[in-house]
Amino acid sequence: MTQSRALLPRPAISRGAPGRFARRGLGLWQPAAHTISVPQPLRHWLFDDSSLTAKLRKRSAGQLQVQVLRQYWGLPTLSERRTLKQSRSTALIREVLLLGPDAIPWVYARSVFPADSLTGRLRHLRKLSNRPLGGFLFSHRQLGRSPMQIAQLPPHERLVPPVVQGDDMLWGRRSKFFLFGKTLLVSEVFLPALIDSRTRQHD
Ligand SMILES: C=C(O[C@@H]1C=C(C(=O)O)C=C[C@H]1O)C(=O)O
């Protein structure tokens, strides 16, 4: 994983001791270092901690679009709450598709903003609309990011909305961002159209 100049190393995500019964979703996310079976075409996308928006903008020759699927105040999943150390408080949840040329879905992203993170200089993130979150985050040199966690998502995994579900096993990553003393959690799922397009390019 390349360590971006702008990102300060952060403590690894604290993970509670694995319980005897790994409740659904808690075992889904594994530290990147423990994820050895990642197919080669995915490694580049999963482990690079620079801005995904910037990479996709370049890959799409500037045609990248953000489609907001939904944005709502709700209860994050148990796994998300544990990672964010939020008990049962609601958060702003933003679910988007990052679209490549011809509006082909390339990435599904779910961002969780605890209420106390959407204050001060991050308050405007409530109204991002179809502007990419990364465009704002990575414009700040003091941005911090936790180590990646990786998940292999079986078909019809709840994290992935029906609009992008298929019969493929999907790979996702998530990490926390730290800015101005606030934290948010971003999960990204890489869709076959992106991985295939990369493969085709190497033909
Ligand atoms: C965190 C980034 O922002 C990207 C854009 C997002 C959005 O607009 O909601 C969400 C996750 C990322 O795919 C990034 O560019 O790395």
The ligand as an SDF file (V2000), in Angstrom:
LIG
                    3D

 16 16  0  0  0  0  0  0  0  0999 V2000
  -12.7730    9.4970   -0.0720 C   0  0  0  0  0  0  0  0  0  0  0  0
  -12.8830    9.7600   -1.3500 C   0  0  0  0  0  0  0  0  0  0  0  0
  -14.0950   10.1980   -1.8770 O   0  0  0  0  0  0  0  0  0  0  0  0
  -14.7490    9.3970   -2.8290 C   0  0  0  0  0  0  0  0  0  0  0  0
  -16.0680   10.0210   -3.0840 C   0  0  0  0  0  0  0  0  0  0  0  0
  -17.1260    9.7210   -2.2620 C   0  0  0  0  0  0  0  0  0  0  0  0
  -18.3930   10.5440   -2.2920 C   0  0  0  0  0  0  0  0  0  0  0  0
  -18.4800   11.5130   -3.0850 O   0  0  0  0  0  0  0  0  0  0  0  0
  -19.3110   10.2250   -1.5040 O   0  0  0  0  0  0  0  0  0  0  0  0
  -17.0520    8.6460   -1.3640 C   0  0  0  0  0  0  0  0  0  0  0  0
  -15.9360    7.8410   -1.3180 C   0  0  0  0  0  0  0  0  0  0  0  0
  -14.8390    7.9800   -2.2730 C   0  0  0  0  0  0  0  0  0  0  0  0
  -14.9510    7.0280   -3.2930 O   0  0  0  0  0  0  0  0  0  0  0  0
  -11.7420    9.6370   -2.3080 C   0  0  0  0  0  0  0  0  0  0  0  0
  -11.7940   10.2800   -3.3930 O   0  0  0  0  0  0  0  0  0  0  0  0
  -10.7700    8.9150   -1.9790 O   0  0  0  0  0  0  0  0  0  0  0  0
  1  2  2  0
  2  3  1  0
  2 14  1  0
  3  4  1  0
  4  5  1  0
  4 12  1  0
  5  6  2  0
  6  7  1  0
  6 10  1  0
  7  8  2  0
  7  9  1  0
 10 11  2  0
 11 12  1  0
 12 13  1  0
 14 15  2  0
 14 16  1  0
M  END
$$$$
